[in-house]
Each structure stands twice: as structure tokens, then as C-alpha cells.
């Protein structure tokens, strides 16, 4: 195998593919990146068996076809720091090395056996739906905040993809909060289905996806979900999380004690200030929010630091009822920061001091963030 | 300015022992625990036995009666006076059986001291020394300055207040050895250099003190200026906090009382918060000429927040039938528990949080069906009016019931 290719193209592709490689050394092939040169293109792929990424780049000046398996991290780092525009890579089969030439510099990398590289389930994908990349990226960004990093019920460490007709509803929850977004701009195969995709994969996908209207396909292969472009230059697969996602519709409250419209910029700044308050030992960092018809009083207390009170007067209440609730500062700030970028106001609907609250953009019915207040005892 | 009191009962342990064993009356008594003397009677004050190992103390003062500390007797007596102090101060920090600090902010010292004096005199536990200052250092040192030749000359109850602005003058004549916060090596080192009293340290700058004593020099420098940063840690009582207000001329109107209630609620809420505690029981006791009257309220949800506490105290005040001048008032919170916040699970959320709302809605609908037009939702109605509107047979005929 021997080919020459633009260094920037290769570096960009390698850094994307490298994310799927295992960081553990238990099975060397899983920490490797498979390079395959054929015709006028180069394909890079890596997988740790849970997720896999395959990227094809062209044009590549392929002198001789072939493949090689190198350590993904070393390869990606090496290519990133090369200085010249063009890089030539050649496989030295006699010494089992991969030579990398860039201008006057040359280096070689040790190889793994390419036969050890596991096959990725990309050949037998059945298409489910197609969605614009920017919409998928935005939906992941808005739901991923509510997913759990770790949870004894694995379904909460993923995002639920709920296909129904021509809509895709994405749901994430760590059981203390829930983020739901409904997308109508989906071309679907009209087959309803629910799939739970691990957060790790989706955070990588969100980085790779472009802010453009170009589309990305979603398909299924064995027990994997696959995101792939129509041109087949990018494919990402992930093992699905097994299990039944709880009924998320029934936990979204319908009746509220009062609904408030709060200036989002002021609320964000106030919460950011209160979030600097350190949390005391064995205590959750929290804010006490006193919603009154004409103002919102936010206060935070820390034994270590002191007390902070913020008053926001740019508040519109639906009724005269005042409500006092305690929220986890971080959970609330996550949603408020997101919605602050979209609208001047944030709508907060409260169903009592201990009942779940619904936070949303008043002009967007498709996104809902449900947050449960803290219980004081 | 913060006011901290230090209550010192120099012969408390021996006095309690003597009261239990009258045959020891006017005899030299030393109380020991775990092989070490922890309290003496005034008869052997000059022997400086406190803190000595038992064998050494026996050699030192063979004529003394050595009595072992009796937990049930001595602890009960200590509990007795600590409970009384808890009615005066929301924060009490016992140092040992014979000494404690108390927070005296918010009350009238003169009135409280009189009350304290009368209470302790009745117990006959020997002289009672009270020091009051802006911090624990000043308060404790104020109890150590001799009133006469020795502590025997002290009358029943003595209170010395270190007034704000007088700290430096007060400290000038105090021996450094009395500063229990300084390591003995520091006192010895300063003594070796000829500094035995705080006043003598004026000639040394902070830099010189740091050079001589290292980091301890900063502590000495601060103490010389009457500053002490040791925090007041409320350790007693574990289950009750209170705040007392005295009115020397008596109060006839509710206005000043409500103002004091607000102040007390703030103090107690802050003390609770500092301890990370909350309370379920709130009581208000008002001192009248004819005796005390008391109102209590138990709440299922914690009442430790200032606003809620003020609301509950306001209700309790209105419930009391007050006649004549009010001489004092004690706010008390009990059934304390550690305050905590817990995350709720959205998918297994306790339905109780929404149930009362739904239950009320159901009840209102049922009543509306039964007695149309009689139920007014969201309108504040007098309780009697509300009951009558539902049950008064004169208003509704048989048909409507």
C-alpha cells in the first residue's frame, strides 16, 4: 500500500475516526485505525465494538492499494503535527512498518495485524429515516444535557430515538430531569420504533455533524444504529442500549399552579452568579427560587462562602399565586443557558413546590425540559 | 458588635460533690476523673491541683478528700444549668463541666445577668463568674481577672463586661499565660524574652513577632489587639435553640413585640443554618406580671427558614391572650434535625406532591354539586362564615342540603 494525500484532510479525518478507537490496551486491534487505500480514495475506520466510525476521503493519489492497522492515537497525533501540505504513506511489508514521509521528515509506525480488526456492521444497514444534519446536531445538543453519565439503569445513559410517522422525538433523562424534542422534518420509512443510543456516541456525532442542511441517514444493522451520509463518506455505528425506556409522556405535567415568563438573559446571569457558590459537604448545590407575581427572587446559601440574593423584576406571571421551589443549580442552568440563545424570555411552568416544573422557549412548542425540584427534609 | 459571654463556675464540681455528701461541707475536696484532678473546692485553691495526676495531687495536698467524678450527679447538674442557659442564648458551647460560652447577641445583658445571678445563687454552687466581650478570648479572660486576693473573695455572681473600644486597655494587664489559645512554648519563649503580659508586647511590631515566634506571632499580634477569630460553635443543646428578649419597662403594644419576633426569627434561622439544622417545633413564651404564657406549634415541614419562622411566631403571638405589660419573650425551636436536600425521581415521583391539589379540586367539585353556589374557590372567607355557608339550616332549605 502506498498513497499520497493532503495532510489537512487526513488529519481532520483521523481525529474524527480516532474517537471510536479504544483507549485501553487489552485488545490492541481495538485501539487501532484501519487505513484502506483503493482506487482514488482512502478509508479510515476504528471501533471499540461499542461504537465505530468510518470516514472516506478523496482524492488520494494511490500508487498501490492495500490496508494497514496502526495505533489510532499515535497516527492521528503524528499527522496533526506534520508541517508540509502533502503526506506520503507507504507500507513496508518486509519490516511490518508504516512509513510516513512529509517533506524532509520521515517516520515509521509499528503495525497491528489488520486481520484482527473486527468487521463493522455497516454493510447490512436497513434505512429508517433521513434528517438534516443541523437539526440532528441541535436536537442532540438540547437533549444530551439531561442524560445521565452513569446510572444503574443503562437506559438513562442514552438518548431515546422515538420514530413515529414522519416525526422523530428524542428524549433524555437522568431521572431528575427530562429533555424532549420533537422533529417534524424527518423523512421516515413510516415504521414506528424506539431505539436508545448511548450518549458517548451521540456526543461524538454532534461534533462531527455539520451546521448545514445536508442530510444524514439513520439505519439499523444487527443490534447497532448507524448514522451515514448519502455519499457514504461518513458512517458512525453504535451498539444500542437494551431495555425499555420509561413512559416519558406521562411524567410531563399538564396542569400548573402558575406559569412565569422570565427574562432569559437576566436569569442566566443570575444563575451563573449563584453557581459560583461552593456546595457544602454532602449537600447538593441548589438555588431557592421564590416566584412572585411581579418578581423572581433567587437565593443561594453556602456555609463555606455566604449568601447571595438576586432579584429579577422582568417577570410576567399568569396568575397571582406565588411559588417557592428549590432547584439543583446545575440542572436549571443547563436548560436556561440553552434557551437563552433562542429567545428573550423563558417560560417556567410550576406545578407546586415539589411537583415537576416545565421550562421551555415560549415560541417553541417542540422542546420541553422538565425539572423536578429538590425535596427539603 | 457581637457579644459573647463566658460563664465560669470555678468550684462547680466540688460544690456538687459536697451537696451530695454533706459531711464534706467546708472540707478540702478534689474531684478527679481518669486519674487526673478536674475540680477543687475553694478551701484548697492555693494548691493548684487542677490538671495534676491523682498520685501527684495526693502528695501535694494530703489533707484533701479525693472524690471520683460521678457522671450521673455531675452531668445532671451541668445539664441543669445548660438548659437554663439555653433559654437565654441560642448558641452555647460548653468547654468543660465548669465553663461554657454563650452567644449574648440580641438580648439585654443587665436583665439576663440578674436572672442568671438569682438562679445560680439558689443552687449554691459557689461563685459564678461571667465575662462578656466581643469574642471568646475577651469573654474568657474577663472571668480570669481576680476580683480580690483570690477567687474566695468573689461574691455570689460577678459579671465583667469588656466594653467595645476598651479591649486594649483591658488586655494590657492580663498575663500571657492566661491566653489558653497560645501554645505553652510561645508563652515560655515570650517569658524568656521578658514579656509576661499583653501590655508589654506593644513595643513589638508584627514583623518582629513573626520573626521571633513564626506563624504564632500573628496570633499573638491579633490577641494583643483583642481580636480572636475562633468561631463560636453551637454545641448545646443538640435539640433546642432559643432566643430571649427582655423589656425593662414592660411593653403594652404588639408592634415592638413583632419587631423583636422578626429579629429573633432571623437570629434563630441563622443559627440553624450555621449548624445545617432545621426544626419541627416552634414555641413562644411571653413573660407577664402575672406569670408566663406559652404557645407552641408543631409542623410537619421544617420551619427553620426565617420567613416561615416569622410567620409561625406571628400566629403564635396572636393566639396568646396577653394582658398587662410584657416583661420578656422567649422564642424557642426544638425537634431539630439535620437539614438536607434530596433529588426526586421524576419517574417514581411521590404523588403526594400533586395529590392535595387534586383532592381539593375533587372535594370542591363534590360540594359544588351538593350545594350549588355555596363554595367560593380562591376567595378568602372567614372560617365561621365558611362553616355557616355550608351547614347553616337557616340559609339553605331542606332541598338544598
Interface residues (C-beta under 8 A of the other chain):
Chain A: X173 X175 X176 X177 X178 X246 X251 X253 X255 X257 X280 X282 X283 X284 X286 X301 X303 X326 X328 X351 X352 X353 X354 X355 X356 X370 X372 X373 X374 X375 X376 X377
Chain B: X273 X274 X276 X278 X301 X302 X337 X339 X340 X341 X342 X343 X344 X345 X346 X347 X349 X350 X353 X354 X357
